[in-house]
Amino acid sequence: MAKTLSAERLRGRPREYEEAEVIERAMQVFWTEGYHATSLPDLLAATQISRSSLYAGFGDKHGIFLRALERYIEQALARLDQELDTAPDALTGVQLCIEGYLVRTQGDAGVRGCLVVATAMELAAHDKEVSTCIDRFFRQMESRLAAALTLAQQAGQVRRTIDPASFAHLLVCMLEGIRVISKVGSRQEMTASAFKALLAQISN
């Protein structure tokens, strides 16, 4: 009977950490240091959990990294949704998305860069799980931007000759590309002018 009660208590014992907080702390470390440069002691120090808790909750370093990458992507998509949904019209929403990216390429944030872009360069070529996760993110971005451009087209803001899906793909390529360029130096005014000229080409 004692063994049964002990086992039940063990199975029912709550984790001694808040999972979302642990993933957030791990994300910050990976984002700053990169995957390979982040050691297990680094993770344990940042997350403030034990080695056994990390393995029990996430499997290993790669497991917690995937959760951290997913959290970063969830936050990025939530931010994009807010920019698109709160704008007075669809084309303004796309402009707000672009402006948000430009802001995040300035100063320390620009030097730190984007976890998705850094991970794509570091791991995607030989890590199928990471590659799939990032590809899904880019497709989700494209889908949201294409939907906004379609609405803008229906409202007469965007020329009928423009294919929303193709243009959304171009935008994602450019937006993620400036995250790379900003790590070696800011060309904020020129980049802003380039996006302004691009939108002018599609607008009525």
Buried (B, 14 or more C-beta within 10 A) or exposed (E): EEEEEEEEEEEEEEEEBEEEEBBBBBBBBBBBBBBEEBEEEBBBEBBEBEEEBBBEBBEEBBBBBBBBBBBBBEEBBEBBEBBBEEBEEBBBBBBBBBEBBBEBBEEEEBEBBBBBBBBBEBBBEEBEBBBEBBEEBBEBBBEBBBBBBBBBBEEEBBEEEBEBBEBBBBBBEBBBEBBBBBBEEBBBEEBBEEBEEBBEEBEE
